[in-house]
Each structure stands twice: as C-alpha cells, then as structure tokens.
Amino acid sequence: MGRYLSSRDCAAALAFVGRLHAVRHDFPQWLAREIGSLVGADHVTWNDVALTVPWTHVVQWPDLPDLERRTAVFSRHMLEHPNLQHWVRTGDLRPTKLSDHVTPRALHALGLYDELYSEIGYEDQLSIFLRKPGPTGQSLGLARGRRSFTERDRALLDLVRPHIALAHSNLEAYERARRALRDRDAIDAQLGVALMIIDATGRVLHGPPRALVWLAAYFDDRCAGGVAPATLRAWLRSAGGGPSAVLTRRRGGRMLVARRFAARDGATPLVLEERTCFDGAEHLRDTGVTPREIEVLREVERGATNDEIAATLCISPRTVKKHLQHAFAKLGVTHRTAAVARLRQFAPDR
C-alpha cells in the first residue's frame, strides 16, 4: 500500500478519519461528499441494500435528478452488479472495481448498464462493503466516466475503509442507545413508574426527571439541591429497614405510592408509582365507562396484565378482556396506552 500513497495522501486520509468519527447526523450524505473529494470521483453513492428483496436506499453526491426512478432501476438489476457479486461470493471487503471483474463489452451487455449506467455515464466503479455478506449491508461506490481508477485510489480507499466501517458501527450503537433512552422515558411516562436510589443522608443518587417532578408535586417540603423531601427522608428512617414499607401521598384525583426495598451499600432503592384514585376518574363517567371498567383501567394503569387484573379483581381473564373492549369503544381508543392517557387526562389538579 505504501508504494502507492504519498505523504500528502496519508495526511489527507488522517484528516478525513479525524472528521469522520465526529459525525453524528446525516452520516451517508457527509461520507459521500467527503470520500468523493478525498479519492476523486465523478459521482458517489451510499447504498443500504437488502439482498433478499432485492431493494436499496441510495444517498448520492452530487445530487442527480430523478433519484427515485433510478433507485428503482438499480434495485431491479442490483444482483447482477459485478462488485456486489464478488462481495457475496467471497466476503472480501477490500476495494474492488468493475474493471477487476468485467470487460467493457461485458459491462455494456448488462441490463444494469443498459437501463442505468449508460444514462448517467458510469464506465467504472470502485466499491467497498462495510461488513460481511448477509441479508442486508452497506456499500459505498465511487464512479467515473472512464476506466481511470488507479492503485493509489484503491490503496487510499482501503486505508480509510476500516475507519468508515467502525464509525458507522459506532453511530448505529449510538442511535440504539438514544432510542433505548427515549423508550425508557416513554415507558416511565406511560406506566407511571420510576426507580430512585437514595443514600443514607437522603441525597438522590439516581432518578429520572419524572420522579423529581412527582416529589415536588406530592410533598410540600419539596426536593431541593438533590436531596429528597424531609417528609420522605423521615419515613425512610422510621420504616425500620423493612422492604415492605409503603408510603402513599394524594393530590386531587391522583396518588403517589412509594415502596422501599432493602438498602445495599448505604443506598435505598425506592420505586415510585403514580396512579389515578377511584374518584379521580369521575371524568370518565360522562363517556359511559362503568365503575367496574374504571377498576380495570386503574389496574391497566399500573402495568398489570389481563391475568393479573383477573386475579386482583376476582374475575376471569376473558371478563377482563370484555371490560377493556367496552371501555376502549366508549373512550374512542384502540389500545391500553391511549386508554391510560384518557384516564389521566382530566384528573383534578393537585
């Protein structure tokens, strides 16, 4: 590789890698533009491919018109692409060119060339794939209107290829983590459940923002400076270490239930649950929801399954299902989360 790359090429590659790992948004768009400038290409495409469909999503630089139609054409002929066939057959991730696999005459005989590449002027393409062959994958293609890719171009692309794959993998993990955090916050909000960790001095070591909002709403001596309200701290001290201790606070039609668990290393886990009081659901009466259906909805609110609700209310799971169907119809909703939202919607102010 070294014999093809100059010190200037290596410096440019190093600068590219430094910028690459800082990208957090629009990664394919950034990559297509920057790799085109680094290596040199008439046109660059990023392809998310699904081989079993076949289907692809294309990001391009520079933008060419009629992308939707051209993407559909490429998807139709994708599996005859020589570079992709080489990847599927060998699993080789190193840069590969159309001219490595087919002559100009053989390329021009392909439906891919006849319906697409001849139109946009592709005569050669230098490609890399980011992972081993599977049902889906990502590829990067640099195209030119003549067969002019050199071993320097191949070496330069091969030098940055592992960094591209790593940056993309890291970004996927970053997005999964962000989604998981959003999902966790959504579940806390929908189910009205939060976990807090409080140390022996009453300082809050861990707790989602929603839990702190509850403490402020249900305790007059509000949480300040990261320390739990004095009333809550006093209850924790007087609970005698028993993990079954429960504290209930009420405001209007809502209540907060706090449950403590055995302390470990001086820290006490505390589970908070916000619920609707029975008389706090009076606003549902105008919809025709019955008292029994309200009981079922209150159990749904705390996250109980149909079997758990049946056991709590001493009815059959089938009856629970019927109550929910009737309540959903009266509330104009189709699922449990929306029903809980209606249950909480007009609860009296705290």
C-alpha positions in Angstrom: 0.0 0.0 0.0 2.8 2.4 1.0 4.3 2.4 -2.5 1.1 3.8 -4.0 0.5 6.6 -1.4 2.4 9.8 -0.9 2.9 11.5 2.4 0.3 14.1 1.2 -2.2 11.2 0.6 -1.6 9.9 4.1 -2.0 13.3 5.7 -5.3 13.8 3.8 -6.5 10.4 5.0 -5.6 11.1 8.6 -7.6 14.4 8.5 -10.5 12.6 6.9 -10.6 10.0 9.6 -10.5 12.7 12.3 -13.5 14.4 10.9 -15.3 11.0 10.2 -15.5 10.0 13.8 -17.0 13.3 14.8 -20.1 12.9 12.5 -23.4 12.4 14.4 -26.0 13.3 11.8 -26.5 12.7 8.1 -23.6 10.2 8.0 -24.2 8.8 4.5 -24.5 12.3 3.0 -21.4 13.6 4.7 -19.4 10.4 3.7 -20.5 10.5 0.1 -19.4 14.1 -0.3 -16.1 13.8 1.7 -14.9 10.5 0.2 -15.6 11.9 -3.3 -13.2 14.8 -2.5 -10.6 12.5 -0.9 -10.3 9.9 -3.5 -11.7 11.7 -6.5 -14.9 10.6 -8.3 -17.5 11.9 -10.7 -20.3 10.5 -8.6 -20.5 8.7 -5.2 -23.4 6.6 -3.9 -24.1 5.2 -0.4 -26.3 2.1 -0.6 -28.3 0.4 2.1 -29.0 -2.9 0.4 -31.4 -5.8 1.2 -30.4 -8.7 -1.0 -33.4 -10.9 -0.5 -35.9 -8.4 -1.8 -33.8 -7.0 -3.6 -34.1 -3.4 -2.5 -31.8 -0.5 -1.9 -31.8 3.0 -0.4 -29.4 5.4 -2.2 -27.7 8.6 -1.0 -25.7 10.3 -3.7 -23.2 13.1 -4.2 -23.5 15.2 -6.2 -27.3 15.0 -6.5 -28.6 13.8 -9.8 -32.2 14.3 -10.9 -34.9 11.5 -10.9 -33.3 9.6 -8.0 -36.5 7.7 -7.1 -36.8 6.2 -10.6 -33.1 5.4 -10.9 -33.1 3.8 -7.4 -35.9 1.5 -8.6 -34.0 0.6 -11.7 -30.9 -0.2 -9.7 -32.9 -2.3 -7.2 -34.2 -4.3 -10.1 -30.7 -5.0 -11.5 -28.7 -4.9 -8.3 -27.9 -8.6 -8.1 -26.1 -8.5 -11.5 -23.6 -5.9 -10.3 -20.1 -7.5 -10.6 -18.7 -5.8 -7.5 -21.7 -7.0 -5.4 -21.5 -10.5 -6.8 -17.8 -10.6 -5.8 -18.6 -9.5 -2.3 -21.4 -12.1 -1.9 -19.2 -14.8 -3.3 -16.0 -14.1 -1.4 -16.9 -11.9 1.5 -13.9 -9.7 0.5 -14.3 -6.2 2.0 -11.3 -4.7 0.1 -12.0 -2.1 -2.6 -12.9 -3.7 -5.9 -13.5 -2.2 -9.3 -15.9 -3.1 -12.1 -12.8 -3.4 -14.3 -11.5 -6.1 -12.0 -14.3 -8.4 -13.0 -15.7 -7.5 -16.4 -14.5 -6.1 -19.7 -16.2 -3.0 -21.2 -18.1 -5.2 -23.6 -19.4 -7.5 -20.8 -20.4 -4.4 -18.7 -22.3 -2.9 -21.7 -24.2 -6.2 -22.1 -25.7 -5.9 -18.6 -29.2 -4.7 -18.0 -27.8 -2.6 -15.2 -25.7 -0.7 -17.8 -28.3 -0.6 -20.5 -31.0 0.9 -18.3 -29.0 3.0 -15.8 -25.2 3.3 -16.0 -25.1 4.3 -19.7 -27.6 7.1 -18.9 -25.6 8.6 -16.0 -22.2 7.9 -17.7 -20.7 5.2 -15.4 -17.9 3.2 -17.1 -16.1 2.1 -13.9 -16.9 2.0 -10.2 -14.7 1.4 -7.2 -16.7 -0.2 -4.3 -16.3 -1.1 -0.7 -18.7 -3.0 1.6 -18.8 -2.4 5.3 -19.5 -5.8 6.7 -19.5 -9.5 5.7 -22.3 -10.6 3.4 -25.8 -11.0 4.9 -29.4 -10.3 4.1 -28.6 -6.6 4.4 -25.5 -4.5 4.1 -24.0 -1.1 3.2 -21.8 -0.3 0.3 -20.0 2.8 -1.0 -19.5 3.3 -4.7 -17.2 5.8 -6.4 -17.9 6.1 -10.1 -16.1 7.6 -13.1 -17.0 8.1 -16.7 -13.9 6.2 -17.8 -11.7 3.4 -16.6 -9.2 5.6 -14.7 -9.2 4.4 -11.1 -5.6 3.8 -10.1 -3.9 1.6 -7.5 -3.4 4.8 -5.5 -7.1 5.3 -5.4 -7.6 1.7 -4.3 -5.0 2.0 -1.6 -6.4 5.3 -0.3 -9.9 3.9 0.0 -8.6 0.7 1.6 -6.7 2.8 4.2 -9.8 4.6 5.4 -12.2 1.6 4.9 -11.9 0.1 8.4 -12.5 3.6 9.9 -15.6 4.1 7.8 -16.9 0.7 9.0 -16.1 1.4 12.6 -17.6 4.9 12.5 -20.8 3.5 11.0 -21.0 0.8 13.6 -20.4 3.2 16.4 -23.1 5.5 15.1 -25.6 2.6 14.9 -24.8 1.8 18.5 -25.2 5.5 19.5 -28.6 5.6 17.8 -29.7 2.4 19.5 -28.7 3.9 22.9 -30.6 7.1 22.2 -33.7 5.1 21.2 -33.4 3.0 24.3 -33.3 6.1 26.5 -36.3 7.6 24.7 -38.2 4.3 25.1 -37.3 4.1 28.7 -38.6 7.6 29.4 -41.7 6.9 27.4 -42.4 3.7 29.4 -41.9 5.7 32.7 -44.4 8.3 31.5 -47.0 5.8 30.2 -46.9 3.4 33.1 -46.3 6.0 35.8 -43.3 4.0 37.3 -39.9 5.3 38.3 -36.9 3.9 40.2 -34.9 6.2 42.5 -31.8 5.4 44.6 -31.4 7.5 47.8 -28.4 7.3 50.1 -28.3 7.3 53.9 -28.2 11.1 54.0 -31.3 11.5 51.8 -29.4 12.5 48.7 -30.8 11.3 45.4 -28.2 9.3 43.6 -30.3 8.2 40.7 -33.8 9.2 39.4 -35.4 10.1 36.1 -36.7 13.7 35.8 -40.3 12.5 36.1 -39.6 11.1 39.6 -38.3 14.5 40.8 -41.4 16.2 39.3 -43.6 13.8 41.4 -41.7 14.6 44.6 -42.2 18.3 44.0 -45.9 17.7 43.3 -46.8 15.4 46.2 -44.6 16.7 49.0 -44.9 20.2 50.5 -41.3 20.2 51.6 -40.0 19.9 48.1 -36.9 18.2 46.9 -34.0 20.7 46.7 -30.3 20.6 45.9 -30.5 16.9 45.0 -31.9 15.9 48.5 -35.2 14.1 48.9 -38.0 16.0 50.8 -37.7 15.9 54.6 -41.0 14.0 55.0 -39.8 11.3 52.7 -36.4 11.1 54.5 -38.2 10.8 57.8 -40.4 8.0 56.5 -37.3 6.1 55.2 -35.6 6.4 58.6 -38.7 5.2 60.5 -39.5 2.3 58.2 -37.3 0.1 60.3 -35.4 -1.3 57.3 -38.4 -3.4 56.2 -38.6 -3.6 52.5 -42.4 -4.0 52.6 -42.9 -0.4 53.8 -45.3 1.7 51.7 -45.9 5.4 51.7 -49.0 6.9 49.9 -49.4 10.6 49.1 -52.5 12.0 47.5 -53.2 15.2 45.5 -56.6 15.7 43.9 -57.6 12.7 41.9 -54.0 11.2 41.8 -51.8 9.4 44.3 -48.2 8.6 44.6 -47.2 5.2 46.1 -43.6 4.9 47.3 -42.2 1.4 48.0 -38.8 0.9 49.6 -36.5 -2.1 49.2 -33.6 -3.3 51.3 -30.7 -1.0 51.4 -27.4 -2.0 50.0 -24.0 -0.3 50.5 -25.9 2.5 52.3 -28.3 3.2 49.3 -32.0 2.5 49.3 -33.9 1.7 46.1 -37.3 3.4 46.0 -40.0 2.6 43.4 -42.5 5.3 42.8 -45.8 4.7 41.1 -48.3 7.4 40.2 -51.9 6.2 40.0 -55.4 7.5 39.5 -57.7 7.4 42.5 -61.1 5.9 42.0 -62.8 9.2 42.5 -60.2 10.8 40.3 -61.7 9.0 37.3 -65.1 10.7 37.6 -64.5 12.5 34.4 -64.8 9.1 32.6 -68.4 8.7 33.8 -69.7 11.0 31.1 -68.3 8.6 28.5 -70.4 5.8 29.9 -67.5 3.9 31.4 -68.8 1.8 34.3 -67.2 1.7 37.8 -66.0 -1.9 37.1 -64.4 -0.8 33.8 -62.7 2.1 35.7 -61.3 -0.5 38.2 -59.9 -2.5 35.3 -58.4 0.7 33.7 -56.8 1.6 37.0 -55.1 -1.9 37.1 -54.0 -1.4 33.4 -52.5 2.0 34.5 -50.2 0.2 37.0 -49.0 -2.1 34.2 -50.9 -5.2 35.2 -51.6 -8.0 32.6 -55.1 -9.3 32.0 -54.3 -12.4 34.1 -53.0 -10.2 37.0 -56.1 -8.0 36.7 -58.3 -11.0 36.8 -56.6 -12.3 40.0 -56.8 -8.9 41.7 -60.5 -8.3 40.9 -61.5 -12.0 41.3 -62.9 -12.2 37.7 -61.8 -14.3 34.7 -59.3 -13.0 32.1 -62.0 -13.3 29.5 -64.2 -10.9 31.5 -61.2 -8.5 31.8 -60.8 -8.6 28.0 -64.5 -7.8 27.6 -64.3 -4.9 30.1 -61.4 -3.5 28.2 -63.1 -3.8 24.8 -66.1 -2.0 26.1 -64.0 0.7 27.8 -61.9 1.3 24.6 -65.0 1.7 22.5 -66.5 4.2 24.9 -63.3 6.2 25.1 -62.7 6.1 21.4 -59.3 4.4 21.7 -57.8 1.2 20.4 -55.0 0.3 22.9 -54.1 0.3 26.5 -51.7 3.2 26.4 -54.3 5.5 24.9 -56.9 4.4 27.5 -54.5 5.2 30.3 -53.9 8.6 28.8 -57.6 9.3 28.8 -57.9 8.0 32.4 -55.3 10.6 33.5 -56.4 13.4 31.1 -58.9 15.3 33.3 -57.8 14.3 36.8 -58.4 17.1 39.2 -55.5 19.5 39.8 -53.2 18.5 42.7 
